[in-house]
């Protein structure tokens, strides 16, 4: 994860051009997060860059860089943080305009960065050369873990039952019906208890939850004495079947979900989420399994012609992002 962070950070720094101070000023007090990997903020003071990086698991780091303008588009960036990391001189293309002006640029790896407005949200998107989405960072003043947990809460929200008819329901206001009883729940700090996984707290009990195409599986957990990592039980606490009265992920049509949350989901669920976006518009599927699944949903109304199916900007963005996580 830290390797990815440095790759992304130095890719961003590489856009500094002859308009270096303008670029730096524009980034001051900006906060960007993709939910899981980092929430970063650049603060500029003369020739110094301070990068504050907060990971969703709660760890926080500060990196202090000294930037020296060597002229002719060359900059020497030396870390003066405790790690004393020294980077090689980087050649900057003076013709490259910065992303803050919402103009695209290509980083040293050939990836294309664009700052876009998607559904009114300021998003910094990194594309592959073929223009498919690699990752995206939202402009926000909130912690990465808060953004991540809000997204995950939306993903698990909905009505469920067990095979025996016991009711479960999760709402995005933190209230729930758990094992037939009305109570409240909260998202735990994802990754805090060992390997990245999705955890919730209900009545001070910690559970690992796994959203599935059918619904959701809930596992009991325990933390052995002297350990900080959870042990997940082999036997599920409950296996839930999702209601088909309404789409499970309607929020993907009107609010942006960070791709960090998608990274905690399995491939089959991601595929279903992507196809549900099309199904809400009435798309007729040629795949027999998808046709059968959505045909059993009360809300699904097939369109007469798939050419009439149109997605909004947020939906198109999520389709691209979900495809990337399915790889």
Long-range contacts (C-beta under 8 A, 24 or more apart in sequence): 1-37, 1-55, 4-37, 5-37, 5-38, 5-53, 7-109, 8-37, 8-38, 8-126, 9-40, 9-51, 9-63, 10-87, 10-90, 11-107, 11-108, 11-109, 11-111, 11-113, 11-126, 12-99, 12-107, 12-113, 13-49, 13-77, 13-90, 14-90, 14-92, 14-107, 14-108, 15-92, 15-96, 15-98, 15-99, 15-105, 15-107, 15-113, 16-67, 16-75, 16-92, 16-98, 17-73, 17-92, 17-93, 17-94, 17-95, 17-96, 17-97, 17-98, 18-73, 18-94, 19-97, 19-98, 20-67, 20-69, 20-75, 22-98, 23-98, 23-100, 24-49, 26-98, 26-100, 26-101, 27-100, 30-139, 31-139, 31-140, 31-141, 31-142, 32-124, 32-137, 32-138, 32-139, 32-140, 33-137, 33-138, 33-140, 33-142, 33-143, 33-144, 33-147, 33-258, 33-260, 34-135, 34-136, 34-137, 34-138, 34-258, 34-259, 34-260, 35-138, 35-144, 35-147, 35-148, 35-151, 35-258, 35-259, 35-260, 35-261, 36-144, 36-148, 36-190, 36-191, 36-196, 36-258, 36-259, 36-260, 36-261, 36-263, 36-264, 37-144, 37-260, 38-144, 39-140, 39-142, 39-143, 39-144, 39-147, 48-80, 49-77, 54-143, 54-144, 54-145, 55-144, 55-191, 56-144, 56-145, 56-148, 56-189, 56-190, 56-191, 56-260, 57-145, 57-189, 57-190, 57-191, 57-192, 58-145, 58-189, 58-192, 99-124, 118-256, 118-313, 118-314, 118-317, 119-254, 119-255, 119-256, 119-312, 119-313, 119-314, 119-317, 121-256, 123-256, 123-317, 132-320, 132-323, 132-324, 133-317, 133-320, 133-321, 133-323, 133-324, 134-324, 135-259, 135-324, 136-256, 136-258, 136-259, 136-317, 136-321, 138-256, 138-258, 144-260, 145-189, 145-190, 147-258, 147-260, 148-190, 148-258, 148-260, 148-261, 149-187, 149-189, 149-190, 150-187, 151-257, 151-258, 151-260, 151-261, 152-187, 152-190, 152-198, 152-261, 152-264, 153-187, 154-249, 154-251, 154-255, 154-257, 155-211, 155-249, 155-257, 155-261, 155-265, 156-198, 156-200, 156-209, 156-211, 156-216, 158-242, 158-243, 158-246, 158-248, 159-242, 159-243, 159-245, 160-215, 160-216, 160-240, 160-241, 160-242, 160-243, 161-240, 161-241, 161-243, 162-238, 162-239, 162-240, 162-241, 163-239, 163-241, 166-238, 168-238, 168-240, 176-202, 178-202, 178-203, 179-238, 190-264, 193-221, 193-223, 193-228, 193-229, 193-230, 194-228, 194-229, 194-230, 196-263, 196-264, 197-232, 197-264, 198-264, 199-230, 206-230, 207-237, 208-232, 210-266, 211-265, 211-269, 212-266, 212-268, 212-269, 213-268, 213-269, 213-272, 213-293, 214-241, 214-242, 215-239, 215-240, 215-241, 215-242, 216-240, 216-242, 244-296, 244-297, 244-298, 244-299, 245-298, 245-299, 246-298, 246-299, 247-276, 247-279, 247-280, 247-297, 247-299, 248-273, 248-276, 249-273, 249-276, 249-277, 250-280, 252-276, 252-277, 252-314, 252-315, 252-318, 253-277, 253-280, 253-312, 253-314, 253-315, 254-314, 255-314, 256-314, 256-317, 256-318, 257-318, 257-321, 259-321, 259-324, 259-325, 262-321, 262-322, 262-325, 263-325, 265-325, 267-326, 270-322, 270-325, 270-326, 271-322, 271-326, 273-318, 273-322, 274-318, 274-319, 274-322, 274-323, 274-326, 277-311, 277-315, 277-318, 277-319, 278-309, 278-311, 278-319, 281-309, 281-310, 281-311, 282-308, 282-309, 283-309
